[in-house]
Amino acid sequence: MRPLITKSAAKVVILEMSAVPDLEYTALQSLTSMEATLRSAGITLWLAGLNPEVLKVVERSPLGELLGSARIFPNLREAVHAYETKGGTS
């Protein structure tokens, strides 16, 4: 993903996660690390389409605290709409 993000000069990266059935500790740590790396580069991470179990795991984690409800979306359509309306400022 890093080359794509760099090449596009992205300000927001949206991960559409509806196909993720479960999120174990290692994957959660990787996402948390990715969020920190992106943030240090001035890029915001948003998550979209989390199934209920994955959403619970994220919300109870430090990643959930970092993202807050403003950066977690029920689906990709709402995330894109928020980007278009807010200009990626959340």
C-alpha positions in Angstrom: 0.0 0.0 0.0 2.8 2.4 0.8 3.9 3.0 -2.9 0.2 3.7 -3.8 -0.2 6.1 -1.0 3.1 7.9 -1.7 2.4 8.1 -5.5 -1.1 9.5 -5.0 -0.1 12.1 -2.4 -3.1 11.0 -0.4 -4.3 13.0 2.6 -6.8 10.3 3.7 -6.6 6.6 3.4 -9.9 4.7 3.8 -9.7 0.9 4.5 -12.9 -0.8 3.4 -13.0 -3.8 5.8 -16.4 -5.5 5.2 -14.6 -8.7 4.1 -12.7 -8.9 7.4 -14.5 -11.5 9.6 -12.3 -11.2 12.6 -9.4 -9.0 13.9 -6.8 -10.7 16.0 -4.3 -9.0 18.2 -1.4 -9.0 15.6 -3.6 -7.4 12.9 -4.9 -4.8 15.4 -1.3 -3.9 16.3 -0.4 -3.6 12.6 -3.4 -1.3 12.0 -2.4 0.8 15.0 1.1 1.0 13.8 0.0 2.0 10.3 -2.2 4.7 11.7 0.8 6.2 13.5 3.0 6.0 10.4 0.3 7.6 8.3 -0.3 10.3 10.9 3.4 11.2 11.1 3.3 11.7 7.3 0.2 14.0 7.6 -2.2 11.3 6.3 -5.4 10.4 8.1 -6.6 6.8 8.4 -10.3 6.1 8.2 -12.0 2.7 8.5 -15.2 1.7 6.7 -17.5 -1.3 6.6 -16.4 -3.1 9.8 -18.6 -6.0 10.7 -20.1 -5.8 14.3 -17.5 -8.0 15.9 -14.5 -6.3 14.3 -16.1 -2.9 15.2 -16.3 -4.0 18.9 -12.6 -5.0 18.9 -11.5 -1.8 17.3 -13.7 0.4 19.6 -12.2 -1.3 22.7 -8.6 -0.8 21.6 -6.2 2.2 21.5 -6.8 2.4 17.8 -10.5 3.0 18.4 -9.6 5.8 20.8 -7.3 7.4 18.2 -9.9 7.1 15.4 -13.0 8.0 17.4 -16.4 7.8 15.8 -15.4 10.6 13.3 -13.0 8.2 11.4 -15.0 5.0 11.5 -17.9 4.6 9.0 -20.6 2.0 8.5 -19.7 1.7 4.8 -17.5 3.0 2.1 -20.2 5.2 0.6 -20.6 7.2 3.8 -16.8 7.5 4.2 -16.5 8.9 0.7 -19.4 11.2 1.3 -17.7 12.5 4.5 -14.5 13.1 2.6 -16.3 15.0 -0.1 -18.2 17.1 2.4 -15.4 17.7 4.9 -12.5 17.6 2.6 -10.8 14.9 4.6 -10.5 17.0 7.8 -11.3 14.8 10.7 
